[in-house]
């Protein structure tokens, strides 16, 4: 579930609410970045190239926010129910 707070000059800030096991895809183009700041829960972020297994696995937790700056398609999976903020900066 996404509740939009701000959408100005290419920056989009929204509430992030994901139940355990829920997932979504985020596609970042060159020059774009994403931020995940959690108040509760844990997110697992993986990036997969076509036809290959996931290259790496990152985790966002309340004590460790996560910035993604490399372009690609990312799978965001809620390992535990998550509540926080998701920010995406798009090229303008």
N, C-alpha and C positions, 0 to 999 in steps of 0.2 A: 504494500500500500504506500502511496506517495502523496504527501500533502505539500504543495508548493508554497514557499515563503517569499522567494525573491527570484526575479528573472530579469536581470538588467545587464546590458553591455556584455552579453555572452556568458555571464555567470548565472547558474541556476542552483539555488539552495532549496532543499526539500527535506521534510521529515522522512525518516526511514523506519518502517515497521515491517518486520518479517517474522513469520512463525517458523519454528524449528522445521527444517527440511525444505522450506521454500527456497526457490532460486530465481535468478534473473540474469540476463545478459547485458553487458555494457560494452559498447563499441567506441573506442577512442581513435580518432584520426590523428595524424601528426600535428603537433602544436596544441593538443587538448590534454586536459588532466582531470582526475577525479579524486575526491576526498571522502573518506568514510570515518566519521567520529561517532563512537557508540557511548551510550549511557549505561546500557545493559546488553548482555549477550555476546556472541562471537560469530564473526563472518569468516568464511574460507573463500579466498579469491584465487582462481587458477586461470592460466592462459594456455590455450591450446592452438597449435598450428594445425592446419588442415591435414588430416590423415596421420597425425602423430599423437602420442600420449601427452598429457599436460606437462609443460616444461618445468613449472614450479608451483608451489602452493604457499600463499601468504595468508596471514590471519590478522584481522582487525578486532581489537578488544577495547574495553573502556580505558585501560591503561596504555594502550598502544594504537593511536589513530593511524590510518594508512592513506598515503598519497600514491596515486598511480600516475606516472607521467609517460610511460612507454606506450606507443600506439599498438592497437590490437583488439581482439575480442576476448573479454573476460567473463567468466562465469562466477557469479556471486552466490554462495550457498550459506544459509543460516544454520550453523552447527548447533547453536542454541538460539532460542527466540531473541530477536534483536530489536533495540529501540535506539535511535540516534538521528544523526544528520548525514545527508548525502549531498555533496556539492560537485557540480560538473562545470568546468570552464570550457566553453566552445570557442573555436576560432571565429573572429569577426571579420 
